[in-house]
Amino acid sequence: MLKRILVLDDNQDILEVVNEVLSYEHFDVHATSNSNGIVAVAEKFNPDLIILDYRLSNANGGEICLELKAHPKFKDTPVIIFSAYISMNVDFDKYRCDAVISKPFDLSQLIETVNGLIK
């Protein structure tokens, strides 16, 4: 059975590239740019891994990560945060994410990180 990955990013180009690359790597990908109701989307899709953009137009990926990690169903689901703000002294550890990938990112690094977290 394919491993499922939920991707949330409000940049359509990034969503398309990530969707394409992860689909090519034989993952079942649900890509969305809408953070509203993302926990409900996750409950329905039941992902094995979640990728969140840190800075969304109407939300904070770190806060969404905390919300997901507080949910009994997703407390052990690995979460990767994409961020163009790695150097901005953001304390990503406080969001309890499992990995942070800086934007712009290398696709092989993305695949390696995903494969490392999905066992």
N, C-alpha and C positions, 0 to 999 in steps of 0.2 A: 504494500500500500504506500502511496506517495505521502511524504511528509508535507505538512501544510504550513505555509508561511503567510502571515498577515503583514502587509506593508502599508504604512500611513505616511504620506509625504504630500505637501500641497504643491510641489513642483511636478508638473505633468511629465516633463522630459525625464526626470529622475525616476518617477514611477514606471514609465514605459521601459527604460533601460533595465531597472532592477527586475521588473516582471519578466522581461525577455530572458535575461541571464539566468534567473532562478528557475524559470520554466524549462530552459535548455538543460539545466542541471537536474531535471526530473523532480522538481518540487511543484506542489499544487499551490499556486499563489493567488491570494486575494489582495489586490492593490486598490487603495482608495485615497482620495485627497480630502475626504470629509471626516473631521475628527468628532463631529456630533454623533453621539450614540455609539462610539467606537467600542465600548465595553459590550454592548448588546451585539454588535457585529462579531466581536471575538467569541461571545457565547455561542452564537449560531455557527460560525465557521470552525471553532475549536482548533486553533492553530497549535503547531508544535514549537513555533518560534514566532516572535513579533519583532518587526523593525519599525521604529518610530523616528520621524524627523524631530529634532529638538525644538526648532523654532517654527511653529505653524502660524498661519495668519490669525487664527482665532483661539489658539491653545498653546500649551507648553508640553512638549513631548515628555519631559521629565515628570511633570505632574501626572500625565496619563500613565506613565510607567508605574508610578507609586500607586495609582488607583488600581491598575491591573495586578500588581504584586500583592495588594491587600485583598484581592478577590480570591476566595478559596480555590476556584477552578484554575487560576493562573499563577498562583504563588510560586510554583516551580517551573513555569514556562520561561525559557530564556528570552530576554529582551535586549535588542541592540538599538542604540541611539545613534542616529546620523547627526553630525553637527559640523557646521562651518565655524563654530565658536570654541574650538578646543583650546585655543590660546587665551581665551577671555576669562581664565580663572574660574570657570564654572565647576562646582564640586559635583561631578556626575555620580560619585559614590552615594550621595544622599538620596539619589533616585532609585537606588537598588537595581540598576540595569546590569546586565551581564557582560556587556562590551560597548565600547564607543568607537565609532568609525568616523574619522574626520572627512568632511567634504572639501574639495572634490576627492572622491575615493577611487581606489584602484579596484577593478572588478575581481581580480584574482584574490585580493585581500578580503573582499566581501564574501566570496565563495568559501575561502579558507576559514573565516570567522564563523559563518553559518554552519559549515560542516563540523567545525570544532565544538559548536554548542548543541547541535542536533545529533544525538547519539542513538 
